[in-house]
Amino acid sequence: MEESGIQVRFLPQDTQEGGVHTLPFHGLVYITGGDLVVESEQRLFQCSAGHLLFMPEGCSYVVRHCSAPEGVEVSFRADDLRDASHPILHRHHALQHSFWFGDAALMGSLMMKLAESPSDAKLLRCGIDLVFTLIGSGGAEAEDVPDRFLKLVFDHSGSVKGVSDYAAELGVSTGYLNRVVRTKTFRSPMDWVGISRLGKAKDLLRCTRMSMAEIASAVGIDDQSYFARFFKKMTGISPREYREGGRAKD
């Protein structure tokens, strides 16, 4: 078959959190299961089933959270495609698009077919062209309440706060925040607060010599004993074991 510079593969199971990555090509990721939170240019993109994320060439990003993500990723350059003039190829920032019901089933089938035929250049070009047709040149770019909430939660420049604090900062009620965040992300705000606290705690345990009390306070937990119980519940090991090189559960 004709060779192509387009690369397609199923998402690797060993996707790691942290570290800044810069793409030397355009990238598409379509999620069929699990969770993936990516930060790019100070904006967070929470991707679960039915979400597609486009990352333009030269775009830098950090994986802030991953929970058994499943799906397909595609990498390519503009001259690999049938139509290099598509508006999305002229973007300089990441773009997220959500598919629902029939469109999600169609996109999932298409991406799986591409991943199963990585050497069929004609199919790959036609497939990506169809993806661009489905998402158009727009997308859900406005930062709504769930987007802004996630951005605040994963801003680790300060202590991680409680759900009611974030609701007040966003100017909405706690009940409303719970409803819209759960509807869009399939997780509650409290779940995301816990995920953020755990991620920050891991970073501090790995990269600093702060005491356990100091780390607990930094992640928004006043009680050091409660912090230790929280960490062990989430990872299967104690904070001290993690710092000493223990292996947390995925």
Rosetta silent file (secondary structure, phi, psi, omega in degrees, C-alpha in Angstrom):
SEQUENCE: MEESGIQVRFLPQDTQEGGVHTLPFHGLVYITGGDLVVESEQRLFQCSAGHLLFMPEGCSYVVRHCSAPEGVEVSFRADDLRDASHPILHRHHALQHSFWFGDAALMGSLMMKLAESPSDAKLLRCGIDLVFTLIGSGGAEAEDVPDRFLKLVFDHSGSVKGVSDYAAELGVSTGYLNRVVRTKTFRSPMDWVGISRLGKAKDLLRCTRMSMAEIASAVGIDDQSYFARFFKKMTGISPREYREGGRAKD
SCORE:     score description
SCORE:     0.000 S_00000001
   1 L     0.000  158.261  178.213    0.000    0.000    0.000 S_00000001
   2 L   -61.794  136.526 -179.532    0.980    3.632   -0.460 S_00000001
   3 L   -79.510  152.618  179.823    3.061    4.933    2.427 S_00000001
   4 L  -140.611  149.199  175.813    1.888    7.839    4.525 S_00000001
   5 L   -81.206   -2.205 -179.848    3.441   10.051    7.168 S_00000001
   6 L   -75.196  129.916  179.285    0.235    9.736    9.190 S_00000001
   7 E  -114.724  129.990 -179.132    0.713    7.695   12.368 S_00000001
   8 E  -130.401  137.439  176.141   -2.236    6.088   14.163 S_00000001
   9 E  -156.442  158.756  172.565   -2.254    3.964   17.306 S_00000001
  10 E   -70.148  147.538  179.836   -4.423    3.021   20.245 S_00000001
  11 L   -56.427  131.283  178.746   -3.727    5.130   23.318 S_00000001
  12 L   -67.439  145.487 -178.709   -0.862    3.570   25.293 S_00000001
  13 L   -76.426  -12.659 -177.402   -1.780    2.152   28.690 S_00000001
  14 L  -102.416   27.791  176.768    1.302    3.686   30.315 S_00000001
  15 L   -54.967  128.571 -174.755    0.323    7.327   29.738 S_00000001
  16 L  -106.794  146.079  175.079    2.121    9.320   32.433 S_00000001
  17 L   -84.128  152.636  175.336    1.044   12.450   34.275 S_00000001
  18 L    85.416  170.754  179.225    3.289   15.505   34.460 S_00000001
  19 L    81.465  134.309  178.971    6.134   16.749   32.286 S_00000001
  20 E   -89.174  129.527  179.698    5.855   19.350   29.530 S_00000001
  21 E  -120.923  142.986  176.785    5.621   17.953   25.992 S_00000001
  22 E  -122.795  126.332 -176.187    5.769   19.867   22.698 S_00000001
  23 L   -79.860  130.400  174.290    4.323   18.306   19.569 S_00000001
  24 L   -88.771   11.769 -177.122    6.507   18.298   16.413 S_00000001
  25 L  -157.576  172.616  173.145    3.340   17.552   14.394 S_00000001
  26 E   -76.411  148.554 -179.942   -0.425   17.978   14.521 S_00000001
  27 E  -137.318  143.141  173.015   -2.202   15.555   16.848 S_00000001
  28 E  -123.880  136.186  173.245   -5.725   14.216   17.332 S_00000001
  29 E  -128.142  125.685  175.867   -6.859   12.190   20.345 S_00000001
  30 E  -115.759  125.559 -174.980  -10.305   10.606   20.486 S_00000001
  31 E   -98.029  129.239  176.559  -11.391    9.175   23.849 S_00000001
  32 E  -110.440  -10.744  179.057  -13.679    6.139   24.035 S_00000001
  33 E  -170.618  160.770 -179.800  -13.342    5.450   27.771 S_00000001
  34 E    77.676 -166.407 -178.011  -11.670    6.603   30.973 S_00000001
  35 E  -131.886  144.203  174.693  -10.550   10.148   31.750 S_00000001
  36 E  -143.676  124.805  176.322   -7.775   12.383   30.458 S_00000001
  37 E  -116.576  119.918 -177.374   -7.099   15.951   31.637 S_00000001
  38 E  -119.443  134.465  175.077   -4.621   17.933   29.543 S_00000001
  39 E  -106.573  130.901  177.209   -3.387   21.461   30.215 S_00000001
  40 E  -142.647  124.344  178.895   -2.239   23.596   27.314 S_00000001
  41 L    52.784   46.145  175.161   -1.493   27.331   27.457 S_00000001
  42 L    66.899   19.924  174.567   -3.075   27.634   30.914 S_00000001
  43 E  -123.216  139.694 -179.092   -6.322   26.008   29.814 S_00000001
  44 E  -101.515  137.495  177.967   -7.528   22.593   30.964 S_00000001
  45 E  -120.520  111.707  178.454   -9.251   20.112   28.676 S_00000001
  46 E   -94.066  116.246 -175.669  -11.155   17.322   30.422 S_00000001
  47 E  -116.255  125.756  172.836  -11.688   14.484   27.969 S_00000001
  48 L  -131.469 -167.387 -173.776  -13.884   11.453   28.518 S_00000001
  49 L   -53.957  130.288  179.112  -15.854    9.196   26.164 S_00000001
  50 L    92.832    1.017 -179.108  -16.980   11.065   23.049 S_00000001
  51 E  -102.860  137.132  175.065  -14.412   13.865   23.339 S_00000001
  52 E  -118.152  136.779  179.186  -11.855   14.704   20.651 S_00000001
  53 E  -121.805  123.869  175.744   -8.832   16.933   21.286 S_00000001
  54 E  -103.029  127.908  177.997   -6.862   18.573   18.466 S_00000001
  55 E  -119.250  116.793 -178.308   -3.339   19.768   19.275 S_00000001
  56 L   -73.127  159.505  178.433   -1.594   21.860   16.606 S_00000001
  57 L   -55.723  134.294  179.733    2.036   21.453   15.655 S_00000001
  58 L    85.246   -0.662 -178.562    4.351   23.161   18.153 S_00000001
  59 L   -79.071  134.627  177.796    1.715   23.167   20.890 S_00000001
  60 E   -99.766  146.537 -178.467    2.979   22.390   24.410 S_00000001
  61 E  -153.002  163.284  175.741    0.913   20.466   26.924 S_00000001
  62 E  -132.562  133.725  172.797    0.978   18.664   30.268 S_00000001
  63 E   -82.036  112.305 -177.469   -1.088   15.610   31.221 S_00000001
  64 E   -87.474  -28.794 -179.298   -2.597   16.619   34.563 S_00000001
  65 E  -159.256  138.741  172.372   -4.644   13.475   35.158 S_00000001
  66 E  -142.567  133.122  179.701   -5.255   10.165   33.443 S_00000001
  67 E  -132.031   92.524  179.460   -7.526    7.370   34.623 S_00000001
  68 E    46.899   50.388 -179.114   -7.370    4.336   32.325 S_00000001
  69 E   -68.189  139.460  176.758   -7.939    6.413   29.171 S_00000001
  70 E  -125.615  147.257  179.122   -8.916    4.449   26.080 S_00000001
  71 E   155.248 -156.128 -174.955   -9.090    5.653   22.521 S_00000001
  72 E  -134.157  138.926  174.305   -7.025    6.462   19.468 S_00000001
  73 E  -119.774  143.679 -177.415   -4.335    9.050   18.781 S_00000001
  74 E  -128.761  135.006  174.458   -3.290   10.302   15.347 S_00000001
  75 E  -124.159  142.334 -175.653   -0.220   12.352   14.409 S_00000001
  76 E  -165.729  165.003  171.625    0.328   13.984   11.026 S_00000001
  77 L  -112.767  159.570 -175.108    1.654   17.009    9.171 S_00000001
  78 H   -57.246  -39.047 -176.713   -0.436   19.224    6.912 S_00000001
  79 H   -76.923   -0.123  172.907    1.222   17.951    3.739 S_00000001
  80 H   -81.301  -13.785 -170.537    0.246   14.374    4.665 S_00000001
  81 L   -97.504  165.890  177.075   -3.411   15.222    4.043 S_00000001
  82 L   -71.308  -37.497 -177.588   -5.596   15.489    0.977 S_00000001
  83 L  -127.551  101.816 -178.148   -6.596   19.056    1.886 S_00000001
  84 L   -86.069    4.171 -177.957   -3.954   21.090    3.692 S_00000001
  85 L   -98.246    3.839 -176.920   -6.087   24.244    3.566 S_00000001
  86 L   -60.008  137.191 -175.619   -8.611   23.178    6.201 S_00000001
  87 H   -54.508  -34.834 -176.365   -9.145   26.002    8.747 S_00000001
  88 H   -62.902  -26.544 -178.372   -8.320   23.797   11.740 S_00000001
  89 H   -74.306  -10.007  179.236   -4.750   23.376   10.444 S_00000001
  90 H  -100.787    6.270  176.574   -4.197   27.115   10.832 S_00000001
  91 L   -74.013  152.723  175.761   -5.022   27.117   14.535 S_00000001
  92 L  -114.150   -0.801 -177.362   -2.312   27.893   17.077 S_00000001
  93 L  -129.878  156.938  179.623   -4.216   26.610   20.117 S_00000001
  94 L   -63.307  152.603  179.168   -5.726   23.317   21.200 S_00000001
  95 E  -135.253  130.111  176.613   -9.363   22.613   20.316 S_00000001
  96 E  -111.236  141.265  177.609  -11.765   20.254   22.074 S_00000001
  97 E  -137.780  139.720 -179.503  -14.971   18.938   20.513 S_00000001
  98 E  -107.695  137.038  176.340  -17.670   16.725   22.014 S_00000001
  99 L  -114.587  143.074 -177.817  -19.667   14.137   20.074 S_00000001
 100 L  -128.772  145.619  171.514  -22.956   12.722   21.284 S_00000001
 101 L    53.248 -117.982 -174.680  -25.066    9.679   20.479 S_00000001
 102 H   -60.570  -40.835  179.768  -24.937    8.841   16.740 S_00000001
 103 H   -65.254  -37.708  178.629  -22.012   11.146   16.010 S_00000001
 104 H   -65.388  -40.648  178.380  -20.021    9.638   18.899 S_00000001
 105 H   -65.008  -41.270  178.425  -20.682    6.110   17.588 S_00000001
 106 H   -63.879  -46.036 -179.179  -19.641    7.172   14.080 S_00000001
 107 H   -64.722  -41.736  179.060  -16.467    8.854   15.302 S_00000001
 108 H   -61.056  -44.710  179.443  -15.576    5.885   17.504 S_00000001
 109 H   -63.822  -42.117 -179.605  -16.013    3.433   14.611 S_00000001
 110 H   -62.721  -48.836 -177.583  -14.005    5.654   12.272 S_00000001
 111 H   -65.902  -37.123  176.751  -11.077    6.084   14.665 S_00000001
 112 H   -64.092  -40.157  178.943  -10.999    2.371   15.483 S_00000001
 113 H   -63.023  -41.153  178.386  -10.927    1.570   11.759 S_00000001
 114 H   -63.293  -42.337 -179.200   -7.987    3.940   11.266 S_00000001
 115 H   -66.588  -28.263 -179.901   -6.099    2.357   14.185 S_00000001
 116 H   -85.164   -8.921 -178.755   -6.658   -1.100   12.721 S_00000001
 117 L  -131.824   58.962 -171.712   -5.364   -0.028    9.269 S_00000001
 118 L   -68.650  -13.458 -178.103   -2.257    2.074   10.026 S_00000001
 119 L  -104.999    1.851 -179.625   -0.583    1.388    6.671 S_00000001
 120 L   -90.774   91.475 -173.251   -3.539    2.231    4.405 S_00000001
 121 H   -60.308  -41.651 -178.390   -2.577    5.787    3.373 S_00000001
 122 H   -63.471  -44.281  178.741   -5.718    6.427    1.332 S_00000001
 123 H   -62.989  -42.225 -179.040   -7.983    5.368    4.196 S_00000001
 124 H   -62.116  -44.795 -179.558   -6.032    7.481    6.691 S_00000001
 125 H   -64.872  -45.222  179.082   -6.271   10.615    4.539 S_00000001
 126 H   -63.900  -39.122 -178.596   -9.965   10.124    3.847 S_00000001
 127 H   -64.226  -45.446 -179.950  -10.607    9.351    7.505 S_00000001
 128 H   -67.512  -36.303  176.236   -8.940   12.509    8.811 S_00000001
 129 H   -60.149  -40.938  178.236  -10.722   14.558    6.159 S_00000001
 130 H   -66.492  -39.226  176.572  -14.015   13.142    7.475 S_00000001
 131 H   -57.392  -47.223 -179.696  -13.004   13.985   11.057 S_00000001
 132 H   -62.555  -36.604  177.965  -12.425   17.604   10.030 S_00000001
 133 H   -63.825  -39.896 -178.180  -15.792   17.650    8.277 S_00000001
 134 H   -70.520  -36.207 -177.718  -17.512   16.412   11.431 S_00000001
 135 H   -91.130  -16.611 -179.357  -15.908   18.909   13.772 S_00000001
 136 L    67.072 -160.397 -179.675  -15.943   21.846   11.354 S_00000001
 137 L  -102.911    1.005 -177.505  -13.726   24.824   12.039 S_00000001
 138 L  -102.588 -125.656 -178.001  -15.354   25.748   15.321 S_00000001
 139 L   127.006  171.938 -178.204  -15.862   23.765   18.481 S_00000001
 140 L   -83.948   87.188 -174.710  -16.735   24.352   22.080 S_00000001
 141 L   -98.753  -20.152 -178.533  -14.183   27.070   22.844 S_00000001
 142 L   -67.553  134.431  178.762  -16.060   29.197   25.348 S_00000001
 143 L   -79.320   99.447  177.877  -14.883   28.628   28.908 S_00000001
 144 L   -85.812 -174.337 -174.882  -18.085   27.640   30.690 S_00000001
 145 H   -59.149  -47.070  178.325  -18.414   26.958   34.412 S_00000001
 146 H   -59.612  -39.879  178.606  -17.021   23.358   34.330 S_00000001
 147 H   -62.397  -46.236 -178.941  -14.004   24.520   32.289 S_00000001
 148 H   -66.486  -36.796  177.312  -13.309   27.388   34.661 S_00000001
 149 H   -61.167  -48.412 -179.113  -13.782   25.121   37.673 S_00000001
 150 H   -62.490  -37.463  179.003  -11.227   22.604   36.376 S_00000001
 151 H   -62.589  -41.725  178.685   -8.775   25.394   35.623 S_00000001
 152 H   -67.216  -44.432 -176.433   -9.048   26.628   39.215 S_00000001
 153 H   -61.963  -39.331 -176.523   -8.818   23.148   40.737 S_00000001
 154 L   -94.244   10.366  171.698   -5.641   22.236   38.853 S_00000001
 155 L   -82.002   99.447 -174.034   -3.945   25.576   39.473 S_00000001
 156 L   -90.091   17.625  177.530   -1.344   24.316   41.922 S_00000001
 157 L   -73.016  -17.585  176.314    0.208   27.704   42.575 S_00000001
 158 L  -133.485 -170.299 -179.826   -1.770   27.789   45.830 S_00000001
 159 L   -71.937  146.238  174.579   -3.551   25.404   48.156 S_00000001
 160 L   -73.412  132.763 -173.848   -6.320   23.198   46.764 S_00000001
 161 L  -100.319 -178.160  176.114   -9.634   24.488   48.125 S_00000001
 162 L   -89.482  165.188 -176.859  -13.010   22.991   48.942 S_00000001
 163 H   -59.259  -43.063 -178.926  -15.934   22.762   46.513 S_00000001
 164 H   -63.455  -33.186  177.869  -17.881   25.562   48.222 S_00000001
 165 H   -65.567  -43.271  179.204  -14.844   27.861   47.925 S_00000001
 166 H   -67.203  -38.568  177.608  -14.622   27.255   44.184 S_00000001
 167 H   -59.743  -44.687  179.182  -18.380   27.782   43.784 S_00000001
 168 H   -63.280  -41.036  179.829  -18.094   31.148   45.540 S_00000001
 169 H   -64.179  -33.350 -179.905  -15.115   32.112   43.380 S_00000001
 170 H   -86.352   -9.423  178.394  -17.104   31.253   40.235 S_00000001
 171 L    76.481   30.126  179.118  -20.177   33.099   41.490 S_00000001
 172 L  -129.898  166.588  177.209  -22.498   30.062   41.448 S_00000001
 173 L   -78.813  158.356  178.124  -24.162   27.917   44.085 S_00000001
 174 H   -62.269  -38.989  178.977  -22.575   24.661   45.233 S_00000001
 175 H   -62.491  -42.833  179.013  -25.617   22.758   43.975 S_00000001
 176 H   -64.989  -43.237  179.856  -25.343   24.305   40.509 S_00000001
 177 H   -60.562  -44.915  177.743  -21.608   23.616   40.369 S_00000001
 178 H   -57.607  -44.378 -175.634  -22.190   19.973   41.301 S_00000001
 179 H   -66.522  -49.043 -174.169  -24.845   19.587   38.622 S_00000001
 180 H   -73.499  -34.438  178.795  -23.026   21.175   35.674 S_00000001
 181 H   -68.586  -43.542  178.926  -19.628   19.630   36.448 S_00000001
 182 H   -64.862  -38.640 -179.856  -21.112   16.142   36.842 S_00000001
 183 H   -63.256  -42.408 -176.230  -23.151   16.553   33.641 S_00000001
 184 H   -82.750  -37.273 -170.920  -20.134   17.533   31.557 S_00000001
 185 H  -108.430   -9.763 -178.291  -17.356   15.442   33.125 S_00000001
 186 L    66.387   15.843  173.448  -19.245   12.492   34.647 S_00000001
 187 L  -133.745  153.269  178.274  -17.433   13.192   37.926 S_00000001
 188 L   -81.296  159.814  174.336  -18.440   15.363   40.865 S_00000001
 189 H   -55.916  -37.509  179.269  -16.515   18.517   41.848 S_00000001
 190 H   -62.912  -37.615  176.643  -15.414   16.681   45.014 S_00000001
 191 H   -59.195  -45.090 -177.272  -13.928   13.907   42.854 S_00000001
 192 H   -68.608  -35.672  176.191  -11.881   16.486   40.928 S_00000001
 193 H   -61.846  -43.763  178.294  -10.746   18.195   44.132 S_00000001
 194 H   -63.104  -41.974  179.168   -9.504   14.827   45.422 S_00000001
 195 H   -62.760  -42.901  179.575   -7.717   14.083   42.131 S_00000001
 196 H   -65.918  -43.008  178.719   -6.032   17.481   42.193 S_00000001
 197 H   -60.175  -43.157 -179.144   -5.002   17.106   45.843 S_00000001
 198 H   -64.573  -43.708  179.434   -3.497   13.707   45.136 S_00000001
 199 H   -61.280  -43.029  179.361   -1.574   14.966   42.092 S_00000001
 200 H   -68.047  -39.414  178.753   -0.129   17.909   43.992 S_00000001
 201 H   -61.078  -43.416  179.108    0.728   15.701   46.978 S_00000001
 202 H   -60.757  -43.975  179.375    2.627   13.285   44.717 S_00000001
 203 H   -60.404  -44.526 -178.272    4.588   16.161   43.162 S_00000001
 204 H   -68.843  -36.066  178.196    5.546   17.541   46.593 S_00000001
 205 H   -68.082  -36.940 -178.981    6.509   14.114   47.930 S_00000001
 206 H   -75.816  -40.555 -164.712    8.697   13.439   44.889 S_00000001
 207 H  -108.853   -4.481  179.748   10.271   16.833   44.426 S_00000001
 208 L  -132.567  171.243  173.174   10.547   18.442   47.872 S_00000001
 209 L  -111.420   26.199  177.433   11.578   17.573   51.425 S_00000001
 210 L   -59.822  148.053  177.626    8.541   19.274   52.928 S_00000001
 211 L   -70.478  164.632  179.450    7.181   17.610   56.043 S_00000001
 212 H   -62.651  -37.418  178.889    3.945   15.620   55.894 S_00000001
 213 H   -64.708  -40.987  179.653    2.172   18.365   57.823 S_00000001
 214 H   -66.358  -40.249  179.421    3.382   20.982   55.358 S_00000001
 215 H   -67.440  -42.729  177.947    2.289   18.882   52.382 S_00000001
 216 H   -56.292  -45.900  179.946   -1.106   18.213   53.938 S_00000001
 217 H   -64.584  -39.379 -178.143   -1.609   21.957   54.392 S_00000001
 218 H   -64.967  -27.074  179.783   -0.412   22.682   50.840 S_00000001
 219 L   -99.349   10.531  173.529   -3.068   20.395   49.381 S_00000001
 220 L    86.849   22.202  177.913   -5.833   21.872   51.510 S_00000001
 221 L  -119.525  118.722 -175.025   -6.041   19.282   54.306 S_00000001
 222 L   -77.069  -29.556 -175.001   -5.541   20.611   57.838 S_00000001
 223 L   -97.083  115.031 -178.663   -5.273   17.230   59.591 S_00000001
 224 H   -61.029  -37.021  179.492   -2.039   15.339   58.851 S_00000001
 225 H   -66.189  -41.347  177.876   -3.614   12.038   59.940 S_00000001
 226 H   -64.417  -39.000  176.945   -6.557   12.564   57.626 S_00000001
 227 H   -58.694  -44.599 -179.789   -4.118   13.398   54.811 S_00000001
 228 H   -62.673  -41.023  179.003   -2.295   10.096   55.367 S_00000001
 229 H   -66.987  -42.024  177.887   -5.604    8.170   55.302 S_00000001
 230 H   -59.433  -47.372 -177.483   -6.727   10.044   52.168 S_00000001
 231 H   -63.304  -44.057 -178.758   -3.452    9.334   50.372 S_00000001
 232 H   -67.358  -37.418  177.994   -3.472    5.634   51.254 S_00000001
 233 H   -62.427  -38.109 -176.848   -7.099    5.249   50.210 S_00000001
 234 H   -79.485  -30.403 -171.819   -6.307    6.784   46.813 S_00000001
 235 H  -116.963  -20.982 -177.099   -2.997    5.019   46.157 S_00000001
 236 L    91.481   -6.349  177.803   -2.841    1.914   48.343 S_00000001
 237 L  -135.629  164.173 -179.465    0.328    3.069   50.116 S_00000001
 238 L   -79.052  160.976  175.837    1.183    5.722   52.707 S_00000001
 239 H   -56.797  -39.028 -179.150    2.715    9.102   51.775 S_00000001
 240 H   -66.113  -41.679  177.677    5.969    8.054   53.437 S_00000001
 241 H   -63.398  -38.552  178.615    6.114    4.812   51.443 S_00000001
 242 H   -63.650  -44.430  179.647    5.469    6.767   48.258 S_00000001
 243 H   -62.457  -34.020 -177.904    8.277    9.197   49.055 S_00000001
 244 L   -84.497    7.126  174.085   10.632    6.283   49.713 S_00000001
 245 L   104.335   10.361  177.777    9.962    4.825   46.276 S_00000001
 246 L   -66.956  162.127 -177.367    6.891    2.691   46.825 S_00000001
 247 L  -105.679  118.299  178.370    4.604    1.988   43.887 S_00000001
 248 L   -78.344  155.213  176.308    1.106    3.425   44.052 S_00000001
 249 L   -71.535  151.751 -179.913   -1.817    1.596   42.482 S_00000001
 250 L   -71.218    0.000    0.000   -2.942    2.921   39.101 S_00000001
